[in-house]
Amino acid sequence: MSSQTTEQMIEGYFLSTTKAIAALFREDLLPHSLVIIYSTIDTCGLLGAPATQTEATGESFKDWVKKYVLTDPALEFNEVDLWGARCAVLHTFTSQSRLSNAGKARQLQYYTGDKSQPHIQNFIAFTKSHENGAHLPVHYGDLAEAVFAGMKAFIPDLAAVCAASPAHLDRLRKVVQTYVHEPAP
């Protein structure tokens, strides 16, 4: 049993998650950092779900995204696009998912760099027009910042629900459990 407070557990989880994403980004491992981003959204969706829910689902993912990520009207993707992207990255490490193949979600094409640069503008224009709008260019930084902002906004809500619900607190403890390990030499 952890001696940490609920707030310490929550903040520790989000701090370590942010560090993991940043470390992978610094090492130019964007696809790998997307795995962490999408699995974090799965986790947040589960943590915010009804107490009787025992696993992350598409609905808990999309509900969390709608409430905490899609707060910036400049974001062009929606919760279904992100769910499709999550499935694509986690299941095939590509941009294609069952949803995108069925035309129910756009394939997200990630990029970094200065959006005003001509080569980036060309990429954006091509991506939006390719296959009649089946693709959507997404700046990696915009996605990461939206998820980070969502995590920050979620912290007080999660702390409140854990304070009011022993079942939510128990689920939080399971999710943020610590592992005994020796530091790498």
Secondary structure, DSSP 8 states (H G I E B T S, - for coil): ---S-HHHHHHHHHHHHHHHHHHHHHTT-HHHHHHHHHHHHHHHHHHHS-TT--S--HHHHHHHIIIIITT-TT----HHHHHHHHHHHHHHSSS--HHHHTTSS-EEEEE-S-TTSHHHHHHHHHHHHGGGGTEEEEEHHHHHHHHHHHHHHHHHHHHHHHHH-HHHHHHHHHHT---------
